Amino acid sequence: MQPKLLKLLEDVLDAASFIAELAHDRTLEEYREDRQLRQAIERNLEIIGEAVNKVSRLDPTLAARIGEVPRIVALRNALIHGYDLIEDERVWKVVRAQLPVLRRQVGQLLQEETREP
């Protein structure tokens, strides 16, 4: 795997793990009320979306092993360009339901890459 791809996957995993730490034991209501929490989560979702988008351009075959690539990129675009239209419930659903899946997928890809031949 190209070093650039490896770095992008590491960025995805790092941002997703950071979001998981921030959201642990938090509720949707806390997310809505805590501006710093909201902005930290949204910023890291943007990072994930940008990194996944770059992976898809550099190696479409590798990107195909990451589920929901178009939706991940679309969320990134919405957060950046349509931030005023984003519903907190949508972001929270991504954090709770889809981010754990992404973490597992990317973690598996990184584990496969770092295994000894």
C-alpha beads as a LAMMPS data file, in Angstrom:
LAMMPS data file: protein, C-alpha beads

117 atoms
116 bonds

1 atom types
1 bond types

-500.0 500.0 xlo xhi
-500.0 500.0 ylo yhi
-500.0 500.0 zlo zhi

Masses

1 110.0

Atoms # bond

1 1 1 0.000 0.000 0.000
2 1 1 1.248 3.469 -0.842
3 1 1 2.410 5.478 2.177
4 1 1 -0.134 8.201 1.314
5 1 1 -3.004 5.691 1.439
6 1 1 -1.760 4.308 4.719
7 1 1 -1.638 7.813 6.198
8 1 1 -5.161 8.583 4.986
9 1 1 -6.531 5.407 6.558
10 1 1 -4.711 6.212 9.791
11 1 1 -6.296 9.685 9.719
12 1 1 -9.748 8.137 9.301
13 1 1 -9.208 5.769 12.201
14 1 1 -7.754 8.495 14.398
15 1 1 -10.638 10.902 13.754
16 1 1 -13.240 8.169 14.202
17 1 1 -11.643 7.048 17.463
18 1 1 -11.531 10.621 18.722
19 1 1 -15.241 11.049 17.948
20 1 1 -15.992 7.794 19.775
21 1 1 -14.140 9.087 22.842
22 1 1 -15.990 12.401 22.730
23 1 1 -19.394 10.793 22.279
24 1 1 -18.932 8.053 24.869
25 1 1 -21.679 8.268 27.496
26 1 1 -23.093 11.395 25.844
27 1 1 -26.632 11.905 24.636
28 1 1 -28.127 13.622 21.623
29 1 1 -29.339 16.367 23.927
30 1 1 -25.813 16.930 25.263
31 1 1 -24.541 17.029 21.700
32 1 1 -27.141 19.677 20.823
33 1 1 -26.345 21.822 23.846
34 1 1 -22.537 21.616 23.825
35 1 1 -21.094 23.742 21.045
36 1 1 -17.532 22.535 21.579
37 1 1 -18.628 18.902 21.446
38 1 1 -20.669 19.524 18.299
39 1 1 -17.888 21.361 16.536
40 1 1 -15.238 18.817 17.506
41 1 1 -17.358 15.946 16.222
42 1 1 -18.322 17.751 13.033
43 1 1 -14.726 18.758 12.301
44 1 1 -13.540 15.191 12.664
45 1 1 -16.378 13.959 10.434
46 1 1 -15.109 16.435 7.844
47 1 1 -11.602 14.990 8.177
48 1 1 -12.972 11.477 7.733
49 1 1 -14.929 12.497 4.649
50 1 1 -11.965 14.243 3.068
51 1 1 -9.603 11.354 3.752
52 1 1 -12.078 8.780 2.417
53 1 1 -12.620 10.913 -0.678
54 1 1 -8.866 10.992 -1.308
55 1 1 -8.620 7.224 -0.811
56 1 1 -11.388 6.729 -3.364
57 1 1 -9.532 8.857 -5.917
58 1 1 -6.133 7.227 -5.293
59 1 1 -7.296 3.616 -5.046
60 1 1 -10.929 2.864 -5.939
61 1 1 -10.416 -0.839 -5.204
62 1 1 -9.304 -0.093 -1.669
63 1 1 -12.129 2.411 -1.212
64 1 1 -14.614 -0.267 -2.276
65 1 1 -13.632 -2.155 0.873
66 1 1 -14.905 0.765 2.951
67 1 1 -18.663 0.792 3.179
68 1 1 -20.774 3.839 2.397
69 1 1 -18.009 5.887 0.714
70 1 1 -20.464 8.113 -1.208
71 1 1 -22.457 8.794 1.975
72 1 1 -19.315 9.560 3.979
73 1 1 -18.183 12.072 1.368
74 1 1 -21.708 13.518 1.081
75 1 1 -21.828 14.111 4.836
76 1 1 -18.473 15.873 4.667
77 1 1 -19.771 18.087 1.869
78 1 1 -22.968 18.835 3.743
79 1 1 -21.062 19.756 6.901
80 1 1 -18.807 22.117 4.998
81 1 1 -21.163 23.620 2.432
82 1 1 -24.568 23.146 4.004
83 1 1 -23.692 23.392 7.676
84 1 1 -26.840 25.394 8.336
85 1 1 -29.011 22.578 6.992
86 1 1 -27.496 19.702 8.974
87 1 1 -29.801 18.141 11.522
88 1 1 -28.245 17.153 14.824
89 1 1 -30.158 13.868 14.774
90 1 1 -28.517 12.907 11.476
91 1 1 -25.019 13.562 12.779
92 1 1 -25.730 11.736 16.026
93 1 1 -27.090 8.723 14.135
94 1 1 -23.870 8.602 12.101
95 1 1 -21.796 8.799 15.278
96 1 1 -23.734 6.046 17.037
97 1 1 -24.593 3.639 14.219
98 1 1 -22.204 4.106 11.315
99 1 1 -18.933 5.255 12.857
100 1 1 -18.326 1.991 14.745
101 1 1 -18.681 0.090 11.457
102 1 1 -16.242 2.432 9.733
103 1 1 -13.749 2.035 12.567
104 1 1 -13.877 -1.740 12.238
105 1 1 -13.497 -1.655 8.452
106 1 1 -10.570 0.747 8.444
107 1 1 -8.960 -0.974 11.426
108 1 1 -9.128 -4.261 9.516
109 1 1 -7.539 -2.683 6.430
110 1 1 -4.711 -1.252 8.518
111 1 1 -4.221 -4.523 10.353
112 1 1 -3.960 -6.403 7.054
113 1 1 -1.405 -3.905 5.807
114 1 1 0.789 -4.069 8.893
115 1 1 0.816 -7.869 9.176
116 1 1 4.172 -9.448 8.706
117 1 1 4.488 -11.175 5.292

Bonds

1 1 1 2
2 1 2 3
3 1 3 4
4 1 4 5
5 1 5 6
6 1 6 7
7 1 7 8
8 1 8 9
9 1 9 10
10 1 10 11
11 1 11 12
12 1 12 13
13 1 13 14
14 1 14 15
15 1 15 16
16 1 16 17
17 1 17 18
18 1 18 19
19 1 19 20
20 1 20 21
21 1 21 22
22 1 22 23
23 1 23 24
24 1 24 25
25 1 25 26
26 1 26 27
27 1 27 28
28 1 28 29
29 1 29 30
30 1 30 31
31 1 31 32
32 1 32 33
33 1 33 34
34 1 34 35
35 1 35 36
36 1 36 37
37 1 37 38
38 1 38 39
39 1 39 40
40 1 40 41
41 1 41 42
42 1 42 43
43 1 43 44
44 1 44 45
45 1 45 46
46 1 46 47
47 1 47 48
48 1 48 49
49 1 49 50
50 1 50 51
51 1 51 52
52 1 52 53
53 1 53 54
54 1 54 55
55 1 55 56
56 1 56 57
57 1 57 58
58 1 58 59
59 1 59 60
60 1 60 61
61 1 61 62
62 1 62 63
63 1 63 64
64 1 64 65
65 1 65 66
66 1 66 67
67 1 67 68
68 1 68 69
69 1 69 70
70 1 70 71
71 1 71 72
72 1 72 73
73 1 73 74
74 1 74 75
75 1 75 76
76 1 76 77
77 1 77 78
78 1 78 79
79 1 79 80
80 1 80 81
81 1 81 82
82 1 82 83
83 1 83 84
84 1 84 85
85 1 85 86
86 1 86 87
87 1 87 88
88 1 88 89
89 1 89 90
90 1 90 91
91 1 91 92
92 1 92 93
93 1 93 94
94 1 94 95
95 1 95 96
96 1 96 97
97 1 97 98
98 1 98 99
99 1 99 100
100 1 100 101
101 1 101 102
102 1 102 103
103 1 103 104
104 1 104 105
105 1 105 106
106 1 106 107
107 1 107 108
108 1 108 109
109 1 109 110
110 1 110 111
111 1 111 112
112 1 112 113
113 1 113 114
114 1 114 115
115 1 115 116
116 1 116 117
